[in-house]
Amino acid sequence: MQDFMVFLFLTVIIFGGASFMMGQALAETWRPVWQNIVYGLLLVAAERFFAWALFKAPPINIPAILLNTVVVIGFALFAYRITQVRKMVTQYPWLYERAGLFSWRDRGNNSPK
């Protein structure tokens, strides 16, 4: 039960929130999507350090590292995509319209070519 609480508090709430903000920041500055993975891995390393230092969790625990990586990078990619969609439809409203949470489409009334 303690492991689940550490996972929920540290990985999901603290580092999940940080990775969500990281994904938003990367999308806001038009960075490539692969940077979410690199910075996400750095966040996972920091999360494992805090889990070890604060809660005496083993620093090298492969299943925990994989789960934390999926959660942290998942939050980052989710935030990146929804921010990218929002930016496209707000910065180019004459070209694109929202087509759901994760995509946009051509507006259809583009000027003749």
C-alpha positions in Angstrom: 0.0 0.0 0.0 2.9 2.3 0.8 4.4 1.7 -2.7 1.1 2.7 -4.3 0.8 5.9 -2.2 4.4 6.8 -3.2 3.6 6.1 -6.8 0.4 8.2 -6.7 1.8 11.1 -4.8 5.3 11.3 -6.3 4.9 10.0 -9.8 1.4 10.9 -10.8 0.8 14.1 -8.8 4.2 15.8 -8.5 6.2 14.5 -11.5 3.1 13.9 -13.6 2.1 17.6 -13.1 5.7 18.7 -13.9 5.7 16.6 -17.1 2.3 18.0 -18.1 3.7 21.5 -17.8 6.9 20.4 -19.6 4.8 19.2 -22.5 2.8 22.4 -22.6 6.0 24.5 -22.6 7.6 22.4 -25.4 4.5 22.8 -27.6 4.2 26.5 -26.8 7.7 27.1 -28.1 7.2 24.8 -31.2 9.9 22.3 -30.1 9.9 18.9 -31.7 8.0 16.1 -30.1 11.0 13.9 -29.4 12.2 16.4 -26.8 9.4 15.2 -24.6 11.1 11.8 -24.4 14.5 13.2 -23.5 13.2 15.6 -20.8 10.8 12.9 -19.6 13.7 10.5 -19.0 15.4 13.2 -17.0 12.2 13.7 -14.9 12.1 9.9 -14.3 15.7 10.0 -13.1 14.8 12.8 -10.7 11.6 11.0 -9.5 13.6 7.8 -8.8 16.1 9.9 -6.8 13.3 11.4 -4.7 11.6 8.1 -4.2 14.9 6.7 -2.9 15.9 9.7 -0.8 12.5 10.3 0.8 10.8 7.0 0.9 13.7 4.5 0.9 12.5 3.0 -2.4 15.2 0.9 -4.3 16.8 3.2 -6.9 17.2 0.5 -9.5 13.8 -1.2 -9.8 13.2 -2.0 -13.5 9.4 -2.4 -13.3 9.0 0.8 -11.3 11.3 2.7 -13.7 9.3 1.4 -16.8 5.9 2.3 -15.2 7.2 5.8 -14.1 8.6 6.4 -17.6 5.2 5.5 -19.2 3.3 7.7 -16.8 5.6 10.7 -17.0 6.2 10.6 -20.8 2.5 9.9 -21.3 1.5 13.1 -19.4 4.0 15.1 -21.4 2.8 13.8 -24.8 -0.8 14.3 -23.9 -0.1 17.9 -22.9 2.0 18.5 -25.9 -0.6 17.3 -28.3 -3.6 19.2 -26.8 -1.4 22.4 -26.6 -0.3 22.0 -30.2 -3.9 21.6 -31.4 -5.0 24.6 -29.4 -2.2 26.7 -30.9 -3.0 25.6 -34.5 -6.6 26.5 -34.3 -6.1 29.8 -32.5 -3.1 31.1 -34.4 -4.5 30.0 -37.8 -8.3 30.2 -37.5 -8.7 30.9 -41.2 -6.9 27.6 -42.1 -7.8 25.1 -39.4 -10.7 24.1 -37.1 -10.7 21.7 -34.2 -11.6 18.1 -35.0 -11.6 16.7 -31.6 -9.3 16.9 -28.6 -6.2 15.6 -30.5 -6.5 16.9 -34.0 -7.5 19.7 -36.4 -8.6 19.8 -40.0 -8.6 22.2 -42.9 -11.4 24.7 -42.7 -12.4 24.1 -46.3 -13.0 27.8 -47.2 -9.4 28.5 -48.0 -8.8 31.2 -50.6 -8.5 29.9 -54.2 -5.1 28.9 -55.3 
